[in-house]
């Protein structure tokens, strides 16, 4: 099948604008090879996820996700031989989706037989296809039953030598190499140190070294969202020097966080009251990160607290 994730949209019969089809990833493969870790990875990346879905429901799921107002643009499902006889319909369902032009990709996970046996012994879990035989019997039955699906896979990952975190990294690199920034959601907030730093912040930057607009009478009652306050902060040489070091630091840090599997990063910019300098620098930081392709939201926690006493 076509390796592209999204197929060209077909025009609807009435000539209107066609909706983008729901992105679908089908995760399958050997028991013990990391399917649970894989589905958790996609869930962290914002996919609507279902584990152990009987293949017969694939088309219905895609149709439901495409309904107006569903707001489910990306779906990842695990379909494997735990569903027993239901699994036999997977190839037919994939053919049906392909015939209708709906895009999908298949991720197949496997590992060496010896590794799978050791994993089941370590976890003391029963192999789903070894109800009456040995673990090895179950693994071999599963290998044979998955052979045709494996041939259809877009990506095959051998997890024999991978730790769970390494598997997550491989999936992100293989599936999202071109738009890796999309998998990291960044929140940039401003706050006042007098009210305490945010407890959920990953990075805290103290910007109290910059001159304080609070001591300028005409700026005291305004906030960092006002043009006059922003100009006062941004146009200073100290700010230019700070941004000249701060932005490159973020450019090097965020890819490193991504490579370590982080999916949400909270950056907090603090000044005395959280009303002037931190607001300006939070907005400027968010603007830079958006320009770099990251998904960024901004929150000004304490922007109005000091104004209540002015």
Secondary structure, DSSP 8 states (H G I E B T S, - for coil): ----SS------TTS-------EEEEEEE-TTSSHHHHHHHHHHTT-EEESS--GGGHHHHHHHHTSTT----EEEEE--GGGGGGGGGHHHHHHHHHHTT---EEEEEE--HHHHHHHHHHHT---TT-SSS-HHHHHHHHHHHTHHHHHH-SEEEE-TT--HHHHHHHHHHHHHSTTGGGG-EEEEEEEEGGG---TT-SEEEE-TTS--GGGSHHHHTS-TTSHHHHHHHHTSHHHHHHHHHHHHHHHHHHHHHHHTT--EEEEEEEESSSSSHHHHHHHHHHHHHHHTT-EEEEEETTTTTGGGG-
